[in-house]
């Protein structure tokens, strides 16, 4: 097997591409949820995935995060296979995909963001608990840290899941509809945090549902309906 070497220019170009999907197809029961997706997401941008219901938005996010495996094609994170960099990807699922009746406090839910750094026999460190408090404070949730997660409002649940991702301190954040049906306070906090992540050169990919707010919130947008119909700067797309 011949190992390819890269010039310094090629290496820099690869590092500037946070996510690359190459001919990605995902099928369920013989039908495609995604068909031949080719896209590149630069480092340090806010990207919205926009499309109708059942267009494959969640499938695309899960495939980029390494949760779903493509039927065909490949996903690369900074030019490496997804499985090689899983700990550097923070995935925020849809609120309705979480069992909010599970008997756990908000603090313990957010602390789970540190688990990717722990070995199987380790407990969270003091620094992990400090990071948890900081994430709760940033999301405006510190006063309810001891509450059961089942007592949270819809907006608070959105913020809790993002707080957990902040504790992970990943390079890439993937969020599935984090603002849907959230209250105005929660949306404002979430948008501020997304912009702060971008300012820290993090890459943030978000499925979104509101055409009107896309130009205010996002640098780039991708139009998806099983196939990718366009991706680029928001004003162009």
C-alpha positions as a printed NumPy array, in Angstrom:
array([[  0.   ,   0.   ,   0.   ],
       [  1.426,   3.386,  -1.017],
       [  1.106,   6.079,   1.636],
       [  0.436,   9.493,   0.14 ],
       [  2.423,  12.46 ,   1.432],
       [  0.973,  15.969,   1.502],
       [  2.566,  19.307,   0.842],
       [  2.381,  21.907,   3.618],
       [ -0.208,  23.819,   1.562],
       [ -2.409,  20.719,   1.205],
       [ -2.053,  20.023,   4.925],
       [ -3.187,  23.558,   5.811],
       [ -6.138,  23.273,   3.42 ],
       [ -7.194,  20.008,   5.075],
       [ -7.036,  21.554,   8.545],
       [ -9.228,  24.422,   7.334],
       [-11.968,  21.921,   6.417],
       [-13.61 ,  20.75 ,   9.62 ],
       [-16.106,  18.342,   8.033],
       [-16.049,  16.682,   4.635],
       [-18.8  ,  14.398,   3.342],
       [-17.755,  12.411,   0.309],
       [-20.516,  10.661,  -1.708],
       [-22.449,   9.874,   1.496],
       [-25.598,   7.786,   1.169],
       [-27.619,   6.452,   4.118],
       [-30.408,   3.963,   3.504],
       [-33.136,   2.499,   5.714],
       [-34.929,  -0.601,   4.469],
       [-33.633,   0.01 ,   0.972],
       [-34.773,   3.628,   0.767],
       [-32.331,   6.544,   0.959],
       [-32.569,   9.038,   3.8  ],
       [-29.519,  10.744,   2.317],
       [-28.371,  10.376,  -1.274],
       [-24.863,  11.101,  -2.527],
       [-24.074,  14.014,  -0.192],
       [-20.91 ,  15.942,  -1.013],
       [-20.102,  18.922,   1.184],
       [-17.261,  20.677,   2.964],
       [-17.679,  22.724,   6.128],
       [-14.841,  25.138,   6.939],
       [-13.479,  25.468,  10.451],
       [-14.945,  28.106,  12.73 ],
       [-18.322,  28.685,  11.054],
       [-21.965,  28.522,  12.07 ],
       [-23.76 ,  26.314,   9.527],
       [-27.536,  25.8  ,   9.419],
       [-28.98 ,  22.67 ,   7.812],
       [-32.363,  23.676,   6.422],
       [-35.023,  21.385,   4.978],
       [-38.576,  20.086,   5.396],
       [-39.614,  17.332,   7.782],
       [-38.173,  13.931,   6.839],
       [-35.563,  15.562,   4.624],
       [-32.674,  13.747,   6.328],
       [-31.428,  16.565,   8.575],
       [-31.157,  14.402,  11.698],
       [-29.63 ,  11.548,   9.698],
       [-26.985,  13.89 ,   8.28 ],
       [-26.1  ,  15.254,  11.722],
       [-25.858,  11.762,  13.218],
       [-23.722,  10.582,  10.309],
       [-21.298,  13.483,  10.729],
       [-21.171,  12.777,  14.481],
       [-20.402,   9.106,  13.844],
       [-23.647,   7.847,  15.385],
       [-24.981,   6.598,  12.043],
       [-22.811,   4.735,   9.553],
       [-23.197,   5.625,   5.889],
       [-24.347,   2.919,   3.515],
       [-21.871,   4.35 ,   1.031],
       [-19.294,   7.128,   1.077],
       [-17.181,   8.594,   3.852],
       [-17.174,  11.376,   6.435],
       [-13.913,  13.031,   7.475],
       [-13.302,  15.307,  10.455],
       [-10.163,  17.378,   9.877],
       [ -9.189,  14.802,   7.215],
       [ -9.538,  11.899,   9.657],
       [-12.289,   9.248,   9.847],
       [-15.06 ,  10.139,  12.285],
       [-14.352,   7.191,  14.596],
       [-10.815,   8.506,  15.153],
       [-12.006,  11.862,  16.518],
       [-15.292,  11.041,  18.26 ],
       [-14.223,  12.688,  21.512],
       [-13.81 ,  15.999,  19.689],
       [-17.44 ,  16.   ,  18.516],
       [-20.18 ,  17.194,  20.878],
       [-23.629,  16.027,  19.747],
       [-26.793,  17.694,  21.049],
       [-29.835,  15.56 ,  20.203],
       [-33.4  ,  16.715,  19.713],
       [-35.037,  17.433,  23.046],
       [-37.651,  14.732,  22.441],
       [-34.963,  12.056,  22.013],
       [-33.998,  12.263,  25.705],
       [-35.771,  10.377,  28.507],
       [-36.589,  13.304,  30.789],
       [-38.224,  10.97 ,  33.333],
       [-34.86 ,   9.436,  34.19 ],
       [-34.162,  10.09 ,  37.915],
       [-31.171,  12.406,  37.681],
       [-30.459,  15.994,  38.644],
       [-29.694,  18.737,  36.16 ],
       [-26.147,  19.001,  37.551],
       [-25.503,  15.29 ,  36.964],
       [-26.919,  15.485,  33.436],
       [-24.556,  18.319,  32.52 ],
       [-21.637,  16.601,  34.252],
       [-22.053,  13.739,  31.759],
       [-20.326,  15.982,  29.251],
       [-17.043,  15.132,  30.989],
       [-17.461,  11.364,  30.628],
       [-15.711,  11.189,  27.249],
       [-12.475,  12.173,  29.017],
       [-12.762,   9.511,  31.723],
       [-11.582,   5.933,  31.717],
       [-14.104,   3.295,  32.755],
       [-12.901,   3.186,  36.375],
       [-12.581,   6.961,  36.841],
       [-14.935,   9.401,  38.515],
       [-15.289,  13.031,  37.385],
       [-12.525,  15.278,  38.689],
       [-12.87 ,  18.554,  40.543],
       [-12.086,  20.367,  37.288],
       [-14.99 ,  18.553,  35.593],
       [-17.366,  19.748,  38.306],
       [-16.051,  23.298,  37.981],
       [-16.641,  23.108,  34.217],
       [-20.174,  21.861,  34.904],
       [-20.96 ,  24.838,  37.14 ],
       [-19.521,  27.207,  34.544],
       [-21.672,  25.66 ,  31.799],
       [-24.789,  25.879,  33.977],
       [-24.07 ,  29.532,  34.716],
       [-23.479,  30.32 ,  31.046],
       [-26.827,  28.783,  30.127],
       [-28.618,  30.548,  32.992],
       [-29.381,  27.295,  34.821],
       [-27.188,  27.452,  37.931],
       [-30.117,  28.147,  40.323],
       [-31.832,  24.911,  39.329],
       [-28.776,  22.635,  39.363],
       [-30.284,  20.331,  41.997],
       [-33.667,  20.056,  40.293],
       [-34.743,  16.81 ,  38.688],
       [-34.516,  17.01 ,  34.912],
       [-38.189,  16.039,  34.676],
       [-39.097,  19.409,  36.235],
       [-37.411,  21.502,  33.54 ],
       [-39.351,  23.55 ,  31.005],
       [-38.883,  22.961,  27.27 ],
       [-36.466,  25.863,  26.944],
       [-34.521,  24.754,  30.021],
       [-34.184,  21.271,  28.536],
       [-32.687,  22.725,  25.359],
       [-30.236,  24.746,  27.429],
       [-29.362,  21.744,  29.617],
       [-28.336,  19.661,  26.603],
       [-26.161,  22.479,  25.278],
       [-24.588,  22.934,  28.723],
       [-23.648,  19.242,  28.683],
       [-21.991,  19.764,  25.291],
       [-20.073,  22.795,  26.588],
       [-18.55 ,  20.65 ,  29.338],
       [-17.254,  18.289,  26.662],
       [-15.242,  21.203,  25.217],
       [-15.119,  19.7  ,  21.736],
       [-13.88 ,  21.261,  18.527],
       [-17.081,  20.525,  16.608],
       [-20.609,  21.011,  17.962],
       [-23.526,  19.324,  16.193],
       [-26.999,  20.333,  17.359],
       [-30.347,  18.931,  16.241],
       [-32.974,  21.706,  16.24 ],
       [-31.806,  23.282,  19.522],
       [-34.269,  26.185,  19.329],
       [-37.493,  24.488,  18.254],
       [-40.428,  25.35 ,  20.559],
       [-38.085,  27.123,  22.989],
       [-39.031,  30.329,  24.803],
       [-37.538,  33.675,  23.794],
       [-35.116,  33.796,  26.738],
       [-33.737,  30.372,  25.869],
       [-33.391,  31.223,  22.183],
       [-31.469,  34.414,  22.994],
       [-29.085,  32.547,  25.301],
       [-28.581,  29.731,  22.777],
       [-27.823,  32.151,  19.934],
       [-25.311,  34.023,  22.1  ],
       [-23.577,  30.756,  22.989],
       [-23.441,  29.664,  19.339],
       [-21.772,  32.944,  18.448],
       [-19.33 ,  32.59 ,  21.337],
       [-18.373,  29.119,  20.103],
       [-17.708,  30.532,  16.647],
       [-15.569,  33.305,  18.19 ],
       [-13.507,  30.54 ,  19.824],
       [-12.972,  29.011,  16.35 ],
       [-15.303,  26.095,  17.05 ],
       [-17.32 ,  24.662,  14.169],
       [-21.068,  24.537,  14.83 ],
       [-23.546,  22.654,  12.625],
       [-27.211,  23.118,  13.517],
       [-30.433,  21.847,  11.984],
       [-32.84 ,  24.753,  11.905],
       [-36.444,  25.382,  10.9  ],
       [-36.902,  29.141,  10.655],
       [-36.021,  30.795,   7.312],
       [-36.441,  34.284,   8.767],
       [-33.696,  33.997,  11.4  ],
       [-31.12 ,  32.231,   9.203],
       [-29.422,  35.47 ,   7.971],
       [-29.171,  36.829,  11.544],
       [-27.757,  33.709,  13.126],
       [-25.699,  31.749,  10.588],
       [-22.67 ,  32.277,   8.317],
       [-23.528,  29.38 ,   6.027],
       [-26.6  ,  27.384,   5.096],
       [-27.145,  24.008,   3.46 ],
       [-30.433,  23.137,   1.728],
       [-31.289,  19.471,   2.179],
       [-34.1  ,  17.222,   1.044],
       [-32.53 ,  13.754,   0.882],
       [-30.164,  15.277,  -1.691],
       [-28.082,  18.37 ,  -1.04 ],
       [-29.454,  21.197,  -3.164],
       [-26.937,  23.865,  -2.143],
       [-24.398,  24.886,   0.458],
       [-22.529,  28.132,   0.869],
       [-22.546,  31.583,   2.396],
       [-25.999,  32.48 ,   3.688],
       [-26.434,  35.539,   1.465],
       [-25.582,  33.475,  -1.638],
       [-27.737,  30.435,  -0.874]])
